Amino acid sequence: MGWKIIAAAMAGYLLLLGRSAWKQGEFRQFLRSLAIVAILCALLAGTVALAMLLDGA
């Protein structure tokens, strides 16, 4: 239940940021920054998963 609240709050915050960027004409920069953060999170998750796999071997 707690994770759903956190995810909803984060999604709402990102929507507000996107709306603000849209109004200021910087939506493309917002999407580019969001993509960079998503890629970094995916790389971190992949590194942790790989470390877990190698540690179990």
Secondary structure by P-SEA (a helix, b strand, c coil): caaaaaaaaaaaaaaaaaaaaaaacaaaaaaaaaaaaaaaaaaaaaaaaaaaaaaac
